[in-house]
Amino acid sequence: MTKTKAGRPTEYDPKFNRLVEGMFRGGATDNEVIEALSVARSTFYLWKNEHPAFAKAIRRGKDYFDTGRVESALLQAALGSEWKETAVTEEDGQEVRKVTKNKVIPANVAAAKYWLNNRNPERWQDSPEPLDNDRAGVEMFAEMIREMRQEKGREISDKCMKGIEDAPNPQAAFVRAAVDIQPG
């Protein structure tokens, strides 16, 4: 390890931002960037703390290398791809035959599902749609509770009705209540 001379720190130049971001996008390490800038490690971290644009360039470059390429590859896998490939057959240095083929990588359903689940979770979720919470549904179940009241007794049906009206998913609450009051 070489020692650096003590002295005045190197001046920060905003032009470094673009260089640093590009190096990190290419997969460079902190040490490689420090060496390319010909600065001490302490100077690099000082600039990072004192110059928000420099710190942002570092974050963008590292983020692209760490996740951007993988995200692009995942999206490409989800969509699939097509291209033409040409094979040339030669004999004695002379082109004998040229064959062009269409190549296809089909869309990957698992990659598409993963992408959609994470990019738009409101529309694409793993869990099934919850039962409808509309007022008409609540009224329909309330009528069923009233009918149960006549068969099972007022106290049980009142508890069921209160639980169903207050539930975030009245239909599911009704089903649970109906199961709970079954003789058994």
Buried (B, 14 or more C-beta within 10 A) or exposed (E): EEEEEEEEEBEBEEEBBEBBBBBBBEEBEBEEBBEEBEBBEEBBBBBBEEBEEBBEBBEBBBEBBEEBEEEEEBEBBBBEEEEEEEEEEEEEEEEEEEEEEEEEEEEBEEBBEBBBEEEEEEEBEEEEEEBEEEEEBBEEBBEBBEEBBEEBEEEBBEBBBEBBEEBEBBBBBBBBBBEEBEEE
